[in-house]
Amino acid sequence: MASSDNQPGPLGSYNLFTADPVLPDAVRREGGDIGLLESFGERVGTEETREWGRLANKNVPILHTHDPFGNRIDEIEYHPAYHSILSLAVEAGIHCMRYEQSPGEGAYVTRNALMGLITQVEMGHGCPTSMTSGALMALKHQPELSEIWEPLTISRSYDHQLRAPDQKSGVLLGMGMTEKQGGSDVRANTSTATLGADGEYRLEGHKWFTSAPMCDAFLVLAYAPKGMSCFLVPRVLPDGTRNSLRFMRLKDKLGNRSNASAELEFDNTAAWIVGEEGRGIPTIIEMVHATRLDVANWGVSLMRQAVSQAGWHVAHRDAFGAKLIDKPLMQNVLADLEVEVEAATLMITRLSGAHERMEVDEHERAFARLATPVAKYWLTKQSNPVVREALECVGGNGYVEDSIMPRLYREAPLNAIWEGAGNVIALDVERAASRNPESVEAFLDEMDRSRGRDPGLDERLDDLRAHFAAPLSEATARRLIERLATTWAGTLMVEHGDPAVSDAYLSSRIAGDHGSLFGTLSAGCDLVHISERAVPVS
Ligand SMILES: Cc1cc2nc3c(=O)[nH]c(=O)nc-3n(C[C@H](O)[C@H](O)[C@H](O)COP(=O)(O)OP(=O)(O)OC[C@H]3O[C@@H](n4cnc5c(N)ncnc54)[C@H](O)[C@@H]3O)c2cc1C
């Protein structure tokens, strides 16, 4: 609560799910479990959980390469707060829930929304839950491995002891693709895999980034005689001995500090093949599709949390004789941010529904193929200016580590880099358009359902159809994605948005009555109503 010295105080405990002005209805439309989300929203909105987030980032992981006697151990020490937040996520099933029901029954939508809520509080722990969830898709290519690892992965028990799989009540899985020579260009990788007489592969080489190195096993890419192949590399071998994986050092990162990211080296490291030799990229690609959805989701959760913090501050801070939220200029800034976050929430939840149903519905599969890179590109990039402007709403306090704002600000650029940096994602949009033309049709058809609601939107839809009818140009792929993203958001707004927010979106983002920074909506927009939606009330 605000004190007599005009300091608004902390936002305090609030229900992150029910406080969101658009998420509950969006989740309901896509078939998610509202009751579960209401209780989880309350749990993660407590001051205790948010304090875990702060502590886990303040007390960064430590690498111990050796024990006191000089033996190699390669273990990571995490602060208890990190274990607490990761344990909450695992017990909620964020790493496995999509496999607990059949596709289309709503578990994946629920899980994605759960993840969007908890990563508002702490993003770093999202990395292992995301990779674990995605990795199972790849492991299904190797039934004998899946038989052992799937039940352990689907377990909701958080067991962080480094032991052989049969000694564990639950496991987490990581992924190592990036090498020094190439992250985006994984074909430039040089790590090799050789099949030994015992039928096991042995790896030599390195990985330049391997996050969540405490995981029980990693999916990695390495060159086998028949080409780039996918392998499962366990930390501990079935006989209980440690596999020879060497962590060289942890990266000293701008943000995402609770999550360790290691440089690792293989030294005659035991590995089991996943899928066919030479088919490594197709084997791992479904995992990447899933983790890109998660990363886009984190972009939205950073925006939501930042704008909620800004809303709280300006609703309780006086300046020049009135609350900041009653000042027309601040109303415009906050309303403009809120418009962006609500559009982002509608996009990610619609995409979540498409991923939920894509195994049982052809339209959804085709739609998700194009919509996933569009969302990954747009939502992760937009979170940067949104978080920055929201930080400024909080004034000097927003620049100080006592608030969550510096942490949100440092997290924001990462989502646009990992799981494919912006240009790589833009190239994937072009690839989808040329190799999967049905994905373009599905995307355009879906947007066409909103024809006749707004002349500017209709004009955009015509332009986009004409654009796809001509050969695409690599150099202008970013322009195309921007138009796809904002047009898609416009159609979602007219279908499902609050009328005032939808009007503001269409006039600013579609008709172009907007400046180049936030706070430039036209005075004709209902700034009071929209800005009030940014203040969390649960
Ligand atoms: C905190 C963190 C954690 C990570 N964790 C993991 C992990 O657990 N596992 C893992 O495998 N990787 C991980 N990564 C690596 C990450 O996925 C890569 O950094 C990312 O894919 C980019 O690859 P790169 O760093 O090699 O950059 P590059 O591939 O060199 O790209 C540099 C720039 O060039 C652009 N570019 C690339 N190709 C083209 C092109 N053809 N045309 C135009 N522009 C292009 C890119 O968009 C980018 O902006 C992590 C990275 C970070 C920062």
The ligand as an SDF file (V2000), in Angstrom:
LIG
                    3D

 53 58  0  0  0  0  0  0  0  0999 V2000
   21.5990  -17.3790  -22.3420 C   0  0  0  0  0  0  0  0  0  0  0  0
   21.7230  -18.3160  -23.4890 C   0  0  0  0  0  0  0  0  0  0  0  0
   21.4620  -19.6470  -23.2890 C   0  0  0  0  0  0  0  0  0  0  0  0
   21.5650  -20.5420  -24.3610 C   0  0  0  0  0  0  0  0  0  0  0  0
   21.3170  -21.8640  -24.1340 N   0  0  0  0  0  0  0  0  0  0  0  0
   21.4830  -22.7590  -25.1370 C   0  0  0  0  0  0  0  0  0  0  0  0
   21.2760  -24.1530  -24.9330 C   0  0  0  0  0  0  0  0  0  0  0  0
   20.9010  -24.5960  -23.8450 O   0  0  0  0  0  0  0  0  0  0  0  0
   21.4930  -24.9880  -25.9600 N   0  0  0  0  0  0  0  0  0  0  0  0
   21.8900  -24.5580  -27.1840 C   0  0  0  0  0  0  0  0  0  0  0  0
   22.0560  -25.3620  -28.0830 O   0  0  0  0  0  0  0  0  0  0  0  0
   22.0830  -23.2370  -27.4250 N   0  0  0  0  0  0  0  0  0  0  0  0
   21.8830  -22.3370  -26.4320 C   0  0  0  0  0  0  0  0  0  0  0  0
   22.0950  -20.9960  -26.6600 N   0  0  0  0  0  0  0  0  0  0  0  0
   22.6090  -20.5700  -27.9450 C   0  0  0  0  0  0  0  0  0  0  0  0
   21.6120  -19.8490  -28.8090 C   0  0  0  0  0  0  0  0  0  0  0  0
   20.6010  -20.7070  -29.2510 O   0  0  0  0  0  0  0  0  0  0  0  0
   22.3860  -19.1870  -29.9430 C   0  0  0  0  0  0  0  0  0  0  0  0
   23.1930  -18.1820  -29.3640 O   0  0  0  0  0  0  0  0  0  0  0  0
   21.5100  -18.6080  -31.0140 C   0  0  0  0  0  0  0  0  0  0  0  0
   20.8460  -19.6560  -31.6980 O   0  0  0  0  0  0  0  0  0  0  0  0
   22.3060  -17.7660  -32.0330 C   0  0  0  0  0  0  0  0  0  0  0  0
   23.4080  -18.4650  -32.4960 O   0  0  0  0  0  0  0  0  0  0  0  0
   24.8930  -17.7990  -32.4530 P   0  0  0  0  0  0  0  0  0  0  0  0
   25.0980  -17.3030  -31.0670 O   0  0  0  0  0  0  0  0  0  0  0  0
   25.8430  -18.7920  -32.9560 O   0  0  0  0  0  0  0  0  0  0  0  0
   24.8010  -16.5710  -33.3900 O   0  0  0  0  0  0  0  0  0  0  0  0
   24.9960  -16.5580  -34.9840 P   0  0  0  0  0  0  0  0  0  0  0  0
   24.3820  -17.7890  -35.5470 O   0  0  0  0  0  0  0  0  0  0  0  0
   26.3990  -16.2560  -35.2890 O   0  0  0  0  0  0  0  0  0  0  0  0
   24.0800  -15.3130  -35.3620 O   0  0  0  0  0  0  0  0  0  0  0  0
   24.4930  -13.9700  -35.1620 C   0  0  0  0  0  0  0  0  0  0  0  0
   23.4700  -13.0550  -35.7980 C   0  0  0  0  0  0  0  0  0  0  0  0
   23.4160  -13.3210  -37.1960 O   0  0  0  0  0  0  0  0  0  0  0  0
   22.0810  -13.5290  -37.6140 C   0  0  0  0  0  0  0  0  0  0  0  0
   22.0860  -14.5050  -38.7190 N   0  0  0  0  0  0  0  0  0  0  0  0
   22.4290  -15.8080  -38.6710 C   0  0  0  0  0  0  0  0  0  0  0  0
   22.2610  -16.3700  -39.8840 N   0  0  0  0  0  0  0  0  0  0  0  0
   21.8070  -15.3960  -40.7130 C   0  0  0  0  0  0  0  0  0  0  0  0
   21.4610  -15.3530  -42.0900 C   0  0  0  0  0  0  0  0  0  0  0  0
   21.5120  -16.4460  -42.8540 N   0  0  0  0  0  0  0  0  0  0  0  0
   21.0390  -14.1730  -42.6220 N   0  0  0  0  0  0  0  0  0  0  0  0
   20.9670  -13.0770  -41.8510 C   0  0  0  0  0  0  0  0  0  0  0  0
   21.2820  -13.0480  -40.5540 N   0  0  0  0  0  0  0  0  0  0  0  0
   21.6960  -14.1990  -39.9820 C   0  0  0  0  0  0  0  0  0  0  0  0
   21.3390  -14.0380  -36.3910 C   0  0  0  0  0  0  0  0  0  0  0  0
   19.9420  -13.7260  -36.4670 O   0  0  0  0  0  0  0  0  0  0  0  0
   22.0460  -13.2530  -35.2840 C   0  0  0  0  0  0  0  0  0  0  0  0
   21.4310  -12.0030  -35.1260 O   0  0  0  0  0  0  0  0  0  0  0  0
   21.9500  -20.0830  -25.6170 C   0  0  0  0  0  0  0  0  0  0  0  0
   22.2120  -18.7230  -25.8180 C   0  0  0  0  0  0  0  0  0  0  0  0
   22.0940  -17.8410  -24.7760 C   0  0  0  0  0  0  0  0  0  0  0  0
   22.3830  -16.3950  -25.0000 C   0  0  0  0  0  0  0  0  0  0  0  0
  1  2  1  0
  2  3  1  0
  2 52  2  0
  3  4  2  0
  4  5  1  0
  4 50  1  0
  5  6  2  0
  6  7  1  0
  6 13  1  0
  7  8  2  0
  7  9  1  0
  9 10  1  0
 10 11  2  0
 10 12  1  0
 12 13  2  0
 13 14  1  0
 14 15  1  0
 14 50  1  0
 15 16  1  0
 16 17  1  0
 16 18  1  0
 18 19  1  0
 18 20  1  0
 20 21  1  0
 20 22  1  0
 22 23  1  0
 23 24  1  0
 24 25  2  0
 24 26  1  0
 24 27  1  0
 27 28  1  0
 28 29  2  0
 28 30  1  0
 28 31  1  0
 31 32  1  0
 32 33  1  0
 33 34  1  0
 33 48  1  0
 34 35  1  0
 35 36  1  0
 35 46  1  0
 36 37  1  0
 36 45  1  0
 37 38  2  0
 38 39  1  0
 39 40  1  0
 39 45  2  0
 40 41  1  0
 40 42  2  0
 42 43  1  0
 43 44  2  0
 44 45  1  0
 46 47  1  0
 46 48  1  0
 48 49  1  0
 50 51  2  0
 51 52  1  0
 52 53  1  0
M  END
$$$$
